[in-house]
Amino acid sequence: MSARETSGTRTPQTARPPRMSPLASVPLFFKLQGKRVVIAGGNAAAAWKAELLSAAGATVEVWAMQPCADMRALAADPPGGPVLLQAKAWDGANLAGAELLVGAADDADEARRLASAAGCAGVPVNVIDRPAFSTFRFGAIVNRSPLIVGISTDGAAPVFAQALRSRIEALLPASFARWVEAAHAWRRELRTLKLTDAVRRRFWDRFARLALGAPGRAPDAGDRERLLAEAQRGGHGLGHVMLVGAGPGDPELLTLAAVRALRSADVILYDDLVAPEILDFARREAKRMLVGKSGHRPSCRQRDINALMIRLARSGRRVVRLKAGDPVIFGRAGEEIAALERANIPHGVVAGITAAQGAAASLKVSLTTRGGARRLQFVTGHAEDGQLPADLHLDALADEGATTAVYMPLATLQVLTERLLAHGVEAQLPACAVFNATRPEERVISGTLATIGGLIAQMRTAGPCLLLLGRALEPARCSATPSEPRAAGSQAREASA
């Protein structure tokens, strides 16, 4: 048993998500097929709204004396419902029977008249780019119709909403539309079977799991029959475990696969080193359990974590085992995978950005260089007994053509530097200790093999640490001065003389 497990144990802890925060507005979706929508104005912005509404199947009436070229082209070739041009200015009588009103106002007085007329007619109104006069707003849209996602910044930052839309589009394959289309058809078929509420819930739960697990293909009748048979049998089917890399800390460094896994998880078992912001990507309904393993402090025992994963999967849960960095780099993933295989639990691995990559990006250095650092090696700073591993290959660590990343180095740093110096490694070999890599509290301490231990002791910096050694680190060491720590954003950097 490792030193981490003999220094005390703790049990997994459940963390409850917070209550819903206040909403600036409620997102609603209007069914406009065959409904009459009035647009007052004919400029380019109004043309875009007319195209959107036509695509939703509305009959769009455009009241404008001189519609722009885009609006005329749209009327000639609408994407859905007809776009009817009325070469007249709008008035209150135009609004009778309208589902919505969209107005393009040249000034505040015109916007006020539009809002007043809509209020008198009882019609929801959007005055383009004038939120003070609008009762509803158009958000940015991710179109995977019939799957549609709307994004709103409450009118504050439309460009930001468009940027968010691009992110979400990357997370939602276009093929998801086929799953939603199948859901429409299958829902009608299921109604004829007069299933109980419990069976229907089990069917749609299994449908969602299958869709999230196989987004790249279209569902077929065989999927429907299999899901229905499983739902009617009742009980829990076998769940699934994904070992997911959370990256070094910055949520922006999560992979798309990691985000998808978090969004589909029923239970998330996460470590102490996982940044809290990472968990924000999980479904609100997902159960979060801290199963922290911290060096030289009370930790959950590995065998207990393995047993918990297996028990949850056997109860039909989708489990994400969330690990800082990459799960297969000093994350004890091998033990967890072996336990899952022995229990015949379906499982997978989602790679993450490991701490060495995140630290190098923060330092703005390349860990390999042509003709210089031709090899990159990852080593751990301690063995199962908490001491420096006795089988460290000192010749490999002394290779001047290598860059070495030492994970979890602090407890054995003095012994490591002494052995390397005794083995003939140059005392002036560049060294950087990166604490909390990629996080807002990141701190970099730069020095040499001979000085790095003392510098770390002087700074008394807390948090997970990675030690980088090698000639490739020379630019990082030279970029800081001994007398003036350099801050870049929220990073702080120190260097030896």
C-alpha positions as CSV (number, residue, x, y, z in Angstrom):
1,M,0.0,0.0,0.0
2,S,1.4,3.4,-0.9
3,A,2.3,6.2,1.5
4,R,-0.7,8.1,0.3
5,E,-3.0,5.3,1.5
6,T,-1.2,4.7,4.8
7,S,-1.3,8.5,5.8
8,G,-5.1,8.2,6.4
9,T,-8.2,7.5,4.5
10,R,-11.4,9.3,3.7
11,T,-14.7,8.2,2.1
12,P,-16.1,9.6,-1.1
13,Q,-18.1,12.8,-0.5
14,T,-21.2,13.9,-2.4
15,A,-21.2,17.5,-3.6
16,R,-24.6,19.1,-4.3
17,P,-25.0,21.5,-7.2
18,P,-26.2,25.0,-6.3
19,R,-29.7,26.3,-6.8
20,M,-30.5,27.8,-10.1
21,S,-29.3,31.4,-10.5
22,P,-31.7,34.2,-11.4
23,L,-32.6,34.4,-15.1
24,A,-32.5,37.7,-17.1
25,S,-35.2,36.2,-19.3
26,V,-36.9,32.8,-20.0
27,P,-35.9,31.1,-23.3
28,L,-39.0,30.2,-25.2
29,F,-39.6,28.6,-28.6
30,F,-42.4,29.7,-30.9
31,K,-44.1,27.3,-33.3
32,L,-44.6,29.5,-36.4
33,Q,-45.6,27.0,-39.1
34,G,-48.3,28.8,-41.1
35,K,-48.5,31.7,-38.7
36,R,-48.6,35.3,-39.8
37,V,-45.6,37.4,-38.7
38,V,-45.3,41.1,-39.5
39,I,-42.0,42.9,-40.2
40,A,-42.1,46.7,-40.2
41,G,-39.1,47.9,-42.3
42,G,-37.1,46.5,-45.1
43,N,-33.4,47.0,-44.4
44,A,-30.7,44.3,-44.3
45,A,-31.2,43.6,-40.6
46,A,-34.9,43.1,-41.2
47,A,-34.1,40.8,-44.1
48,W,-32.1,38.5,-41.9
49,K,-35.0,38.3,-39.4
50,A,-37.4,37.6,-42.3
51,E,-35.2,34.8,-43.5
52,L,-35.1,33.3,-40.0
53,L,-38.9,33.5,-39.6
54,S,-39.5,32.1,-43.1
55,A,-37.2,29.1,-42.2
56,A,-39.4,28.5,-39.2
57,G,-42.4,28.2,-41.6
58,A,-44.0,31.5,-40.9
59,T,-45.9,33.6,-43.5
60,V,-43.8,36.8,-43.3
61,E,-45.4,40.1,-44.3
62,V,-42.9,42.9,-44.9
63,W,-44.3,46.4,-44.8
64,A,-41.7,48.7,-46.3
65,M,-41.9,51.4,-48.9
66,Q,-38.4,50.5,-50.3
67,P,-37.2,47.1,-49.3
68,C,-33.5,46.4,-49.7
69,A,-32.0,44.1,-52.4
70,D,-31.6,41.3,-49.8
71,M,-35.2,41.5,-48.9
72,R,-36.4,41.4,-52.5
73,A,-34.2,38.4,-53.2
74,L,-35.6,36.6,-50.1
75,A,-39.1,37.2,-51.3
76,A,-38.2,35.6,-54.6
77,D,-36.6,32.6,-53.0
78,P,-37.7,32.1,-49.4
79,P,-36.2,29.1,-47.3
80,G,-39.6,28.1,-45.9
81,G,-42.8,30.1,-45.5
82,P,-43.6,32.8,-48.1
83,V,-42.2,36.3,-47.7
84,L,-44.8,38.8,-48.9
85,L,-43.6,42.4,-49.8
86,Q,-46.2,45.1,-49.1
87,A,-44.9,48.4,-50.6
88,K,-46.5,50.5,-47.9
89,A,-45.5,51.9,-44.5
90,W,-46.8,49.9,-41.5
91,D,-49.7,51.1,-39.3
92,G,-51.4,49.7,-36.3
93,A,-54.1,48.0,-38.4
94,N,-51.5,45.8,-40.0
95,L,-51.0,43.9,-36.7
96,A,-54.4,42.4,-36.4
97,G,-54.0,38.6,-36.2
98,A,-50.2,38.7,-36.2
99,E,-48.3,36.2,-34.1
100,L,-45.2,38.4,-33.8
101,L,-44.0,41.8,-34.8
102,V,-40.4,42.6,-35.8
103,G,-39.5,46.2,-36.4
104,A,-36.6,48.1,-37.9
105,A,-36.7,51.5,-36.4
106,D,-34.6,54.5,-37.6
107,D,-34.8,56.3,-34.3
108,A,-36.2,56.1,-30.7
109,D,-39.5,57.7,-31.7
110,E,-40.2,55.1,-34.3
111,A,-39.2,52.3,-31.9
112,R,-41.6,53.7,-29.3
113,R,-44.5,53.8,-31.8
114,L,-43.8,50.2,-32.8
115,A,-43.7,49.1,-29.2
116,S,-46.9,51.0,-28.4
117,A,-48.8,49.6,-31.4
118,A,-47.7,46.0,-30.5
119,G,-48.9,46.5,-26.9
120,C,-52.3,47.7,-28.0
121,A,-52.6,44.7,-30.4
122,G,-51.3,42.3,-27.8
123,V,-48.5,41.1,-30.1
124,P,-45.0,40.3,-28.9
125,V,-42.5,42.7,-30.5
126,N,-38.8,42.8,-31.2
127,V,-37.4,46.2,-32.3
128,I,-34.1,45.3,-33.9
129,D,-31.1,46.4,-31.8
130,R,-33.4,48.3,-29.4
131,P,-33.9,46.0,-26.4
132,A,-35.6,48.7,-24.3
133,F,-38.6,48.7,-26.7
134,S,-38.7,44.9,-27.2
135,T,-40.8,42.2,-25.3
136,F,-38.6,39.4,-26.7
137,R,-35.2,39.0,-28.3
138,F,-33.6,36.8,-30.9
139,G,-30.6,34.9,-29.6
140,A,-27.8,33.3,-31.5
141,I,-29.0,29.9,-32.9
142,V,-27.4,26.5,-33.3
143,N,-29.4,24.9,-36.0
144,R,-29.5,21.1,-35.8
145,S,-33.2,21.2,-36.5
146,P,-35.3,19.7,-35.1
147,L,-32.7,20.1,-32.4
148,I,-32.3,23.9,-31.9
149,V,-30.2,25.7,-29.3
150,G,-30.8,29.4,-28.5
151,I,-28.2,31.7,-26.9
152,S,-28.9,35.0,-25.3
153,T,-26.8,37.7,-23.6
154,D,-29.9,39.7,-22.8
155,G,-29.0,42.1,-25.6
156,A,-25.7,43.0,-24.1
157,A,-23.2,41.3,-26.4
158,P,-24.5,39.7,-29.6
159,V,-21.0,39.1,-30.9
160,F,-20.1,37.2,-27.8
161,A,-23.3,35.1,-28.3
162,Q,-22.1,34.3,-31.8
163,A,-18.7,33.2,-30.4
164,L,-20.5,30.9,-28.0
165,R,-22.6,29.5,-30.8
166,S,-19.5,28.4,-32.6
167,R,-18.3,26.6,-29.5
168,I,-21.6,24.8,-29.1
169,E,-21.8,23.9,-32.8
170,A,-18.5,22.1,-32.3
171,L,-20.0,20.1,-29.5
172,L,-23.2,19.1,-31.3
173,P,-22.5,17.0,-34.4
174,A,-24.9,17.7,-37.3
175,S,-26.0,14.1,-37.1
176,F,-27.8,14.8,-33.9
177,A,-30.6,16.1,-36.1
178,R,-31.3,12.5,-37.2
179,W,-31.7,11.3,-33.6
180,V,-34.2,14.0,-32.9
181,E,-36.1,13.2,-36.1
182,A,-36.2,9.6,-35.0
183,A,-37.5,10.6,-31.6
184,H,-40.4,12.4,-33.2
185,A,-41.3,9.3,-35.2
186,W,-40.8,6.8,-32.3
187,R,-42.8,8.9,-29.9
188,R,-45.8,8.6,-32.1
189,E,-45.3,4.8,-32.4
190,L,-44.8,4.4,-28.6
191,R,-48.1,6.1,-27.9
192,T,-50.0,3.3,-29.7
193,L,-48.4,0.7,-27.4
194,K,-50.0,2.1,-24.2
195,L,-46.8,1.7,-22.2
196,T,-46.6,2.6,-18.5
197,D,-44.9,5.8,-17.5
198,A,-41.9,3.9,-16.0
199,V,-41.3,2.0,-19.2
200,R,-41.5,5.2,-21.3
201,R,-38.9,6.8,-19.0
202,R,-36.6,3.9,-19.3
203,F,-36.9,3.9,-23.0
204,W,-36.0,7.6,-23.4
205,D,-33.2,7.3,-20.9
206,R,-31.7,4.5,-22.9
207,F,-32.3,6.5,-26.1
208,A,-30.4,9.5,-24.8
209,R,-27.5,7.3,-23.7
210,L,-27.3,5.7,-27.2
211,A,-27.5,9.0,-29.0
212,L,-24.7,10.5,-26.9
213,G,-22.6,7.4,-27.3
214,A,-23.0,7.1,-31.0
215,P,-23.7,10.6,-32.4
216,G,-22.0,9.9,-35.7
217,R,-24.6,7.5,-37.1
218,A,-28.3,7.5,-37.8
219,P,-30.6,5.4,-35.5
220,D,-32.6,2.6,-37.1
221,A,-35.5,0.4,-36.4
222,G,-33.2,-2.2,-34.8
223,D,-32.2,0.4,-32.2
224,R,-35.8,1.2,-31.4
225,E,-36.7,-2.5,-30.9
226,R,-33.7,-3.2,-28.7
227,L,-34.3,-0.1,-26.5
228,L,-38.0,-1.0,-26.2
229,A,-37.1,-4.6,-25.2
230,E,-34.7,-3.3,-22.5
231,A,-37.2,-0.8,-21.2
232,Q,-39.9,-3.4,-20.9
233,R,-37.6,-5.8,-19.1
234,G,-37.2,-3.2,-16.4
235,G,-34.4,-2.9,-13.9
236,H,-31.0,-1.4,-14.8
237,G,-28.9,-2.3,-17.8
238,L,-25.2,-2.3,-17.4
239,G,-23.7,1.2,-17.2
240,H,-20.4,2.5,-18.5
241,V,-17.3,4.1,-17.1
242,M,-15.2,6.7,-18.8
243,L,-11.8,7.7,-17.5
244,V,-11.6,11.4,-18.5
245,G,-8.7,13.8,-18.5
246,A,-9.6,17.2,-17.1
247,G,-6.4,18.8,-18.2
248,P,-4.0,20.8,-16.0
249,G,-6.7,23.3,-14.8
250,D,-7.8,25.9,-17.4
251,P,-11.3,24.9,-18.5
252,E,-10.5,26.1,-22.0
253,L,-8.1,23.2,-22.3
254,L,-10.8,20.6,-22.0
255,T,-11.2,18.4,-25.1
256,L,-14.6,18.3,-26.9
257,A,-14.7,14.6,-26.0
258,A,-14.3,15.4,-22.3
259,V,-17.1,18.0,-22.4
260,R,-19.4,15.5,-24.1
261,A,-18.6,12.8,-21.5
262,L,-19.3,15.3,-18.6
263,R,-22.6,16.3,-20.2
264,S,-23.7,12.7,-20.5
265,A,-22.6,11.5,-17.0
266,D,-24.9,10.4,-14.2
267,V,-22.1,10.3,-11.7
268,I,-18.8,12.1,-11.7
269,L,-16.0,10.8,-9.4
270,Y,-13.4,13.6,-9.3
271,D,-10.0,14.2,-7.7
272,D,-8.8,17.1,-5.5
273,L,-6.7,18.5,-8.3
274,V,-9.6,18.9,-10.8
275,A,-10.4,22.7,-11.1
276,P,-13.9,23.5,-9.8
277,E,-14.7,25.2,-13.1
278,I,-14.4,21.9,-14.9
279,L,-17.4,20.5,-13.1
280,D,-19.6,23.4,-14.5
281,F,-19.6,21.4,-17.7
282,A,-21.5,18.6,-16.1
283,R,-25.3,18.2,-16.2
284,R,-27.0,19.9,-13.3
285,E,-28.6,16.5,-12.4
286,A,-25.3,14.7,-12.3
287,K,-24.1,13.5,-8.9
288,R,-20.6,14.7,-8.0
289,M,-18.4,12.7,-5.7
290,L,-15.0,13.8,-4.5
291,V,-12.7,10.7,-4.4
292,G,-9.6,12.7,-3.8
293,K,-6.1,11.2,-3.7
294,S,-3.7,13.7,-2.2
295,G,-0.1,12.9,-1.5
296,H,0.8,12.6,2.3
297,R,-2.8,13.6,3.3
298,P,-5.9,11.5,3.9
299,S,-7.0,10.0,0.6
300,C,-9.7,7.6,-0.7
301,R,-8.2,4.2,-1.1
302,Q,-7.7,3.1,-4.7
303,R,-9.5,-0.2,-4.1
304,D,-12.5,1.7,-2.7
305,I,-12.6,3.9,-5.8
306,N,-12.5,0.8,-8.0
307,A,-15.3,-0.8,-6.1
308,L,-17.4,2.4,-6.3
309,M,-17.0,2.6,-10.1
310,I,-18.0,-1.0,-10.6
311,R,-21.0,-0.7,-8.2
312,L,-22.3,2.4,-10.0
313,A,-21.9,0.9,-13.4
314,R,-23.6,-2.3,-12.4
315,S,-26.6,-0.1,-11.3
316,G,-26.8,1.2,-14.8
317,R,-25.1,4.6,-14.2
318,R,-22.9,6.4,-16.7
319,V,-19.8,7.1,-14.7
320,V,-17.1,9.6,-15.4
321,R,-13.9,9.1,-13.5
322,L,-12.4,12.6,-13.8
323,K,-8.7,13.0,-13.4
324,A,-6.5,16.1,-13.6
325,G,-4.2,16.2,-16.6
326,D,-4.3,13.0,-18.7
327,P,-5.7,9.9,-16.9
328,V,-3.0,7.6,-18.4
329,I,0.0,9.7,-17.2
330,F,0.7,9.0,-13.5
331,G,-3.1,8.8,-12.8
332,R,-3.3,5.1,-11.8
333,A,-5.5,4.5,-14.8
334,G,-4.0,1.1,-15.3
335,E,-5.3,-0.1,-12.0
336,E,-8.7,1.2,-12.6
337,I,-8.9,-0.2,-16.2
338,A,-7.8,-3.6,-14.9
339,A,-10.5,-3.6,-12.2
340,L,-13.1,-2.7,-14.8
341,E,-12.0,-5.4,-17.2
342,R,-12.1,-8.0,-14.4
343,A,-15.7,-6.9,-13.6
344,N,-16.6,-6.9,-17.4
345,I,-17.7,-3.3,-17.1
346,P,-17.8,-1.4,-20.5
347,H,-15.3,1.5,-20.3
348,G,-13.3,4.0,-22.3
349,V,-10.6,6.6,-21.9
350,V,-10.7,10.3,-23.0
351,A,-7.2,11.8,-23.2
352,G,-6.5,15.1,-21.6
353,I,-3.8,17.7,-21.8
354,T,-1.1,16.7,-19.3
355,A,0.6,19.2,-16.9
356,A,3.8,19.2,-18.9
357,Q,2.0,20.5,-22.0
358,G,0.1,23.1,-20.1
359,A,3.2,24.3,-18.3
360,A,5.2,24.5,-21.6
361,A,2.4,26.6,-23.1
362,S,2.4,29.0,-20.2
363,L,6.2,29.3,-20.3
364,K,6.1,29.8,-24.1
365,V,8.8,27.3,-24.7
366,S,9.1,24.2,-26.8
367,L,10.0,21.1,-24.9
368,T,11.8,19.7,-28.0
369,T,14.1,21.5,-30.3
370,R,15.7,20.5,-33.5
371,G,19.3,19.6,-33.0
372,G,19.0,20.2,-29.2
373,A,16.3,18.6,-27.1
374,R,15.5,15.6,-29.2
375,R,13.8,13.6,-26.5
376,L,11.0,14.3,-23.9
377,Q,10.6,12.1,-20.9
378,F,8.1,12.0,-18.1
379,V,9.0,10.7,-14.6
380,T,7.4,10.6,-11.2
381,G,9.0,12.1,-8.2
382,H,7.9,9.4,-5.8
383,A,7.3,5.7,-5.6
384,E,4.5,3.8,-3.8
385,D,6.4,4.2,-0.5
386,G,6.6,8.0,-0.9
387,Q,10.3,8.0,-1.6
388,L,12.2,8.8,-4.7
389,P,11.9,5.8,-7.0
390,A,14.9,3.6,-6.6
391,D,14.9,2.5,-10.2
392,L,15.2,6.0,-11.8
393,H,17.4,5.8,-14.8
394,L,20.0,8.5,-13.9
395,D,21.8,8.2,-17.3
396,A,18.6,9.0,-19.1
397,L,17.9,12.0,-16.8
398,A,21.5,13.2,-17.4
399,D,21.1,13.2,-21.1
400,E,21.8,16.7,-22.4
401,G,19.6,16.1,-25.4
402,A,16.5,15.4,-23.3
403,T,13.9,17.5,-21.6
404,T,12.6,16.0,-18.4
405,A,9.2,16.6,-16.7
406,V,9.1,15.4,-13.1
407,Y,5.6,15.0,-11.7
408,M,4.9,15.3,-8.0
409,P,8.5,16.4,-7.3
410,L,8.3,18.4,-4.1
411,A,8.7,15.7,-1.3
412,T,11.8,14.2,-2.9
413,L,13.2,17.2,-4.7
414,Q,16.3,17.5,-2.6
415,V,17.2,13.8,-2.9
416,L,16.6,14.0,-6.7
417,T,18.9,17.1,-7.3
418,E,21.6,15.6,-5.1
419,R,21.6,12.4,-7.0
420,L,21.7,14.1,-10.4
421,L,24.5,16.4,-9.3
422,A,26.5,13.4,-8.0
423,H,25.9,11.6,-11.3
424,G,27.6,14.4,-13.1
425,V,24.6,16.5,-14.3
426,E,25.7,20.1,-14.8
427,A,24.7,22.4,-11.9
428,Q,23.7,25.1,-14.3
429,L,21.1,23.0,-16.1
430,P,18.0,25.2,-16.5
431,A,15.1,24.2,-14.2
432,C,11.6,25.5,-13.9
433,A,9.0,24.7,-11.2
434,V,5.5,25.4,-12.4
435,F,2.8,25.5,-9.7
436,N,-0.9,25.4,-10.6
437,A,-0.1,25.3,-14.3
438,T,-2.6,27.1,-16.6
439,R,-4.7,28.3,-13.6
440,P,-5.2,31.9,-12.5
441,E,-2.9,31.3,-9.5
442,E,-0.1,29.8,-11.7
443,R,3.4,30.6,-10.4
444,V,6.7,29.9,-12.1
445,I,10.0,29.6,-10.3
446,S,13.0,29.5,-12.6
447,G,16.5,28.6,-11.7
448,T,19.0,25.8,-12.2
449,L,19.3,22.3,-11.0
450,A,21.5,23.5,-8.2
451,T,19.3,26.3,-7.1
452,I,15.7,25.3,-7.8
453,G,15.2,23.5,-4.5
454,G,16.2,26.5,-2.4
455,L,14.2,28.9,-4.5
456,I,11.0,26.8,-4.0
457,A,11.6,26.7,-0.3
458,Q,12.0,30.5,-0.2
459,M,8.8,31.2,-2.2
460,R,6.6,28.8,-0.1
461,T,4.3,28.4,-3.0
462,A,1.3,26.0,-2.7
463,G,-0.5,23.8,-5.2
464,P,0.3,21.0,-7.6
465,C,3.9,21.3,-8.9
466,L,5.7,20.2,-12.1
467,L,9.4,20.4,-12.4
468,L,10.9,20.8,-15.9
469,L,14.7,20.2,-16.5
470,G,16.7,20.7,-19.7
471,R,18.4,23.1,-22.1
472,A,15.0,23.7,-23.7
473,L,14.1,25.7,-20.6
474,E,16.8,28.3,-21.1
475,P,14.5,30.8,-22.7
476,A,12.1,30.6,-19.8
477,R,15.0,31.1,-17.3
478,C,16.4,34.1,-19.2
479,S,13.0,35.8,-19.6
480,A,12.8,36.6,-15.8
481,T,15.1,38.8,-13.8
482,P,16.2,38.1,-10.2
483,S,15.2,41.5,-8.9
484,E,11.8,42.0,-10.5
485,P,9.3,39.2,-10.7
486,R,7.5,39.3,-13.9
487,A,3.7,39.0,-14.0
488,A,1.8,38.0,-17.1
489,G,-1.9,38.2,-16.5
490,S,-2.3,36.5,-13.2
491,Q,0.9,34.5,-13.5
492,A,4.0,35.4,-11.4
493,R,7.5,34.4,-12.3
494,E,10.7,34.4,-10.2
495,A,14.2,33.5,-11.3
496,S,17.5,32.9,-9.6
497,A,20.5,35.2,-10.0
